[in-house]
């Protein structure tokens, strides 16, 4: 197994944090002064968790760095998920509205799918390794996944523009 440099991993997560946390702030030198320290824990199997701390020792953000596929993903804790609830609710309502509009103009099309929705990495109490969890289930569990996949990109854009690092999970065909 390849040994990875913890400083390089911390720098990778730090760069992503500057982009995520200080998106409206073009002056990254100001953002870099906020994050003072990083706690790196390598879980093996190509996964590493980096927790960034500020000058007071408070954890500012957590990131999961994976080798296969190579990615740096934001990890949310329970408190952060609670703060995201209003944005997630707006996304749910918008998605449901788009699905109803699609259904009014067409018949059900696609396959019956269970467990589809938008997911993100979370690290809740007593967990050591981040897990992918659904934060928004596909609206109107209908026969026909195309009903919600038609407007999926719009919903993902909305969430990402609000600073939420998320992906679509296609679920399992029933």
C-alpha atoms as a printed R data frame, in Angstrom:
    type eleno elety resid chain resno       x      y       z
1   ATOM     1    CA   UNK     A     1   0.000  0.000   0.000
2   ATOM     2    CA   UNK     A     2   1.276  3.420  -0.935
3   ATOM     3    CA   UNK     A     3   2.061  5.768   1.967
4   ATOM     4    CA   UNK     A     4   0.632  9.217   1.339
5   ATOM     5    CA   UNK     A     5   2.115 12.423   2.609
6   ATOM     6    CA   UNK     A     6  -0.221 13.878   5.280
7   ATOM     7    CA   UNK     A     7   0.905 17.427   4.443
8   ATOM     8    CA   UNK     A     8  -0.065 16.942   0.808
9   ATOM     9    CA   UNK     A     9  -3.458 15.533   1.838
10  ATOM    10    CA   UNK     A    10  -4.046 18.446   4.205
11  ATOM    11    CA   UNK     A    11  -3.084 20.918   1.474
12  ATOM    12    CA   UNK     A    12  -5.510 19.250  -0.957
13  ATOM    13    CA   UNK     A    13  -8.387 19.485   1.525
14  ATOM    14    CA   UNK     A    14  -7.386 23.050   2.416
15  ATOM    15    CA   UNK     A    15  -7.553 24.120  -1.229
16  ATOM    16    CA   UNK     A    16 -11.039 22.604  -1.575
17  ATOM    17    CA   UNK     A    17 -12.140 24.288   1.681
18  ATOM    18    CA   UNK     A    18 -10.979 27.682   0.445
19  ATOM    19    CA   UNK     A    19 -13.078 27.166  -2.672
20  ATOM    20    CA   UNK     A    20 -16.130 25.841  -0.748
21  ATOM    21    CA   UNK     A    21 -16.163 27.906   2.422
22  ATOM    22    CA   UNK     A    22 -14.953 31.200   1.010
23  ATOM    23    CA   UNK     A    23 -16.577 31.092  -2.419
24  ATOM    24    CA   UNK     A    24 -17.856 34.683  -2.315
25  ATOM    25    CA   UNK     A    25 -14.444 35.887  -1.053
26  ATOM    26    CA   UNK     A    26 -12.023 36.288  -3.968
27  ATOM    27    CA   UNK     A    27  -9.146 37.090  -1.584
28  ATOM    28    CA   UNK     A    28  -7.920 33.575  -0.722
29  ATOM    29    CA   UNK     A    29  -5.010 34.932   1.323
30  ATOM    30    CA   UNK     A    30  -7.619 36.168   3.814
31  ATOM    31    CA   UNK     A    31  -9.300 32.743   3.796
32  ATOM    32    CA   UNK     A    32  -6.018 30.917   4.403
33  ATOM    33    CA   UNK     A    33  -5.464 32.760   7.653
34  ATOM    34    CA   UNK     A    34  -8.702 31.302   9.060
35  ATOM    35    CA   UNK     A    35  -7.669 27.639   8.736
36  ATOM    36    CA   UNK     A    36  -4.647 26.948  10.932
37  ATOM    37    CA   UNK     A    37  -4.448 23.186  11.402
38  ATOM    38    CA   UNK     A    38  -5.482 19.874   9.863
39  ATOM    39    CA   UNK     A    39  -6.051 16.468  11.428
40  ATOM    40    CA   UNK     A    40  -5.356 13.721   8.876
41  ATOM    41    CA   UNK     A    41  -6.510 10.149   9.455
42  ATOM    42    CA   UNK     A    42  -5.794  7.560   6.766
43  ATOM    43    CA   UNK     A    43  -8.368  4.769   6.835
44  ATOM    44    CA   UNK     A    44  -6.652  2.674   4.171
45  ATOM    45    CA   UNK     A    45  -8.312  1.352   1.039
46  ATOM    46    CA   UNK     A    46  -7.606  4.669  -0.666
47  ATOM    47    CA   UNK     A    47  -9.663  6.739   1.788
48  ATOM    48    CA   UNK     A    48  -8.402  9.546   3.973
49  ATOM    49    CA   UNK     A    49 -10.367 11.933   6.186
50  ATOM    50    CA   UNK     A    50  -9.023 15.454   6.704
51  ATOM    51    CA   UNK     A    51 -10.557 17.664   9.407
52  ATOM    52    CA   UNK     A    52  -9.601 21.332   9.212
53  ATOM    53    CA   UNK     A    53  -9.405 23.472  12.364
54  ATOM    54    CA   UNK     A    54  -9.343 27.209  12.918
55  ATOM    55    CA   UNK     A    55  -7.010 29.147  15.228
56  ATOM    56    CA   UNK     A    56  -9.287 28.444  18.234
57  ATOM    57    CA   UNK     A    57  -9.138 24.676  17.670
58  ATOM    58    CA   UNK     A    58 -12.698 24.403  16.330
59  ATOM    59    CA   UNK     A    59 -13.280 22.061  13.405
60  ATOM    60    CA   UNK     A    60 -14.263 24.131  10.385
61  ATOM    61    CA   UNK     A    61 -14.805 21.460   7.731
62  ATOM    62    CA   UNK     A    62 -14.223 17.789   7.020
63  ATOM    63    CA   UNK     A    63 -13.230 16.296   3.660
64  ATOM    64    CA   UNK     A    64 -12.926 12.768   2.323
65  ATOM    65    CA   UNK     A    65 -10.114 12.182  -0.138
66  ATOM    66    CA   UNK     A    66 -10.426  9.019  -2.226
67  ATOM    67    CA   UNK     A    67  -8.022  7.445  -4.681
68  ATOM    68    CA   UNK     A    68 -10.526  5.399  -6.711
69  ATOM    69    CA   UNK     A    69 -12.056  7.477  -8.170
70  ATOM    70    CA   UNK     A    70  -9.740 10.377  -7.333
71  ATOM    71    CA   UNK     A    71 -11.908 12.928  -5.573
72  ATOM    72    CA   UNK     A    72 -12.101 15.402  -2.707
73  ATOM    73    CA   UNK     A    73 -15.596 15.505  -1.198
74  ATOM    74    CA   UNK     A    74 -17.080 17.665   1.538
75  ATOM    75    CA   UNK     A    75 -18.317 15.694   4.552
76  ATOM    76    CA   UNK     A    76 -21.210 17.076   6.614
77  ATOM    77    CA   UNK     A    77 -21.866 16.481  10.312
78  ATOM    78    CA   UNK     A    78 -25.315 16.499  11.972
79  ATOM    79    CA   UNK     A    79 -25.134 20.194  12.879
80  ATOM    80    CA   UNK     A    80 -24.216 21.200   9.319
81  ATOM    81    CA   UNK     A    81 -27.046 19.070   7.907
82  ATOM    82    CA   UNK     A    82 -29.452 20.819  10.281
83  ATOM    83    CA   UNK     A    83 -28.316 24.208   8.924
84  ATOM    84    CA   UNK     A    84 -28.901 22.994   5.360
85  ATOM    85    CA   UNK     A    85 -32.540 22.014   5.985
86  ATOM    86    CA   UNK     A    86 -34.126 25.194   4.499
87  ATOM    87    CA   UNK     A    87 -32.099 24.837   1.287
88  ATOM    88    CA   UNK     A    88 -32.853 21.117   1.061
89  ATOM    89    CA   UNK     A    89 -36.573 21.835   1.543
90  ATOM    90    CA   UNK     A    90 -36.536 24.400  -1.288
91  ATOM    91    CA   UNK     A    91 -34.801 21.854  -3.532
92  ATOM    92    CA   UNK     A    92 -37.401 19.178  -2.634
93  ATOM    93    CA   UNK     A    93 -40.262 21.536  -3.473
94  ATOM    94    CA   UNK     A    94 -38.677 22.644  -6.743
95  ATOM    95    CA   UNK     A    95 -37.982 19.042  -7.773
96  ATOM    96    CA   UNK     A    96 -41.527 17.935  -6.924
97  ATOM    97    CA   UNK     A    97 -42.941 20.870  -8.909
98  ATOM    98    CA   UNK     A    98 -40.835 19.962 -11.967
99  ATOM    99    CA   UNK     A    99 -41.914 16.302 -11.732
100 ATOM   100    CA   UNK     A   100 -45.600 17.263 -11.568
101 ATOM   101    CA   UNK     A   101 -45.127 19.520 -14.614
102 ATOM   102    CA   UNK     A   102 -43.398 16.681 -16.483
103 ATOM   103    CA   UNK     A   103 -46.141 14.201 -15.550
104 ATOM   104    CA   UNK     A   104 -48.874 16.607 -16.722
105 ATOM   105    CA   UNK     A   105 -47.348 16.786 -20.188
106 ATOM   106    CA   UNK     A   106 -46.330 13.115 -20.613
107 ATOM   107    CA   UNK     A   107 -47.126  9.619 -19.426
108 ATOM   108    CA   UNK     A   108 -44.954  7.701 -17.007
109 ATOM   109    CA   UNK     A   109 -41.751  6.643 -18.702
110 ATOM   110    CA   UNK     A   110 -38.670  4.818 -17.540
111 ATOM   111    CA   UNK     A   111 -38.279  2.051 -15.000
112 ATOM   112    CA   UNK     A   112 -39.533  1.604 -11.444
113 ATOM   113    CA   UNK     A   113 -36.630  2.539  -9.174
114 ATOM   114    CA   UNK     A   114 -36.233  2.272  -5.410
115 ATOM   115    CA   UNK     A   115 -33.759  4.288  -3.339
116 ATOM   116    CA   UNK     A   116 -33.036  7.004  -5.882
117 ATOM   117    CA   UNK     A   117 -32.211 10.533  -4.803
118 ATOM   118    CA   UNK     A   118 -29.497 13.040  -4.039
119 ATOM   119    CA   UNK     A   119 -26.809 12.014  -1.602
120 ATOM   120    CA   UNK     A   120 -23.758 13.415   0.113
121 ATOM   121    CA   UNK     A   121 -21.080 12.250   2.543
122 ATOM   122    CA   UNK     A   122 -21.913 12.488   6.235
123 ATOM   123    CA   UNK     A   123 -19.970 11.783   9.402
124 ATOM   124    CA   UNK     A   124 -22.363 11.496  12.322
125 ATOM   125    CA   UNK     A   125 -21.632 10.863  16.002
126 ATOM   126    CA   UNK     A   126 -19.557  7.776  16.780
127 ATOM   127    CA   UNK     A   127 -18.720  7.164  13.112
128 ATOM   128    CA   UNK     A   128 -15.097  7.002  12.070
129 ATOM   129    CA   UNK     A   129 -15.508  6.807   8.312
130 ATOM   130    CA   UNK     A   130 -17.829  9.054   6.247
131 ATOM   131    CA   UNK     A   131 -20.863  7.371   4.683
132 ATOM   132    CA   UNK     A   132 -22.964  8.356   1.699
133 ATOM   133    CA   UNK     A   133 -26.532  9.158   2.726
134 ATOM   134    CA   UNK     A   134 -29.592 10.344   0.845
135 ATOM   135    CA   UNK     A   135 -30.407 13.920   1.747
136 ATOM   136    CA   UNK     A   136 -33.284 14.201  -0.748
137 ATOM   137    CA   UNK     A   137 -35.306 11.230  -1.967
138 ATOM   138    CA   UNK     A   138 -36.626 11.250  -5.513
139 ATOM   139    CA   UNK     A   139 -40.051 12.909  -5.458
140 ATOM   140    CA   UNK     A   140 -43.232 10.983  -6.175
141 ATOM   141    CA   UNK     A   141 -41.964  7.411  -6.196
142 ATOM   142    CA   UNK     A   142 -43.640  6.650  -9.510
143 ATOM   143    CA   UNK     A   143 -43.324  3.986 -12.119
144 ATOM   144    CA   UNK     A   144 -40.922  5.826 -14.385
145 ATOM   145    CA   UNK     A   145 -37.623  7.198 -13.231
146 ATOM   146    CA   UNK     A   146 -37.502  9.566 -16.210
147 ATOM   147    CA   UNK     A   147 -40.164 11.620 -14.424
148 ATOM   148    CA   UNK     A   148 -37.615 12.936 -11.949
149 ATOM   149    CA   UNK     A   149 -34.426 12.490 -13.985
150 ATOM   150    CA   UNK     A   150 -35.716 15.065 -16.483
151 ATOM   151    CA   UNK     A   151 -35.238 17.881 -13.946
152 ATOM   152    CA   UNK     A   152 -32.343 16.355 -12.003
153 ATOM   153    CA   UNK     A   153 -29.590 18.607 -13.400
154 ATOM   154    CA   UNK     A   154 -31.536 21.730 -12.452
155 ATOM   155    CA   UNK     A   155 -31.852 20.495  -8.855
156 ATOM   156    CA   UNK     A   156 -28.166 19.540  -8.621
157 ATOM   157    CA   UNK     A   157 -27.193 22.986  -9.975
158 ATOM   158    CA   UNK     A   158 -29.445 24.638  -7.392
159 ATOM   159    CA   UNK     A   159 -27.889 22.673  -4.520
160 ATOM   160    CA   UNK     A   160 -24.307 23.171  -5.717
161 ATOM   161    CA   UNK     A   161 -24.880 26.908  -6.215
162 ATOM   162    CA   UNK     A   162 -25.897 26.971  -2.541
163 ATOM   163    CA   UNK     A   163 -22.604 25.337  -1.562
164 ATOM   164    CA   UNK     A   164 -23.823 21.754  -1.095
165 ATOM   165    CA   UNK     A   165 -21.447 19.055  -2.369
166 ATOM   166    CA   UNK     A   166 -23.802 16.320  -3.631
167 ATOM   167    CA   UNK     A   167 -24.380 13.681  -6.323
168 ATOM   168    CA   UNK     A   168 -27.261 11.682  -7.764
169 ATOM   169    CA   UNK     A   169 -27.788  8.067  -6.711
170 ATOM   170    CA   UNK     A   170 -29.782  6.211  -9.343
171 ATOM   171    CA   UNK     A   171 -31.118  3.588  -6.911
172 ATOM   172    CA   UNK     A   172 -32.044 -0.019  -7.768
173 ATOM   173    CA   UNK     A   173 -34.414 -1.115 -10.488
174 ATOM   174    CA   UNK     A   174 -37.465 -2.879  -9.087
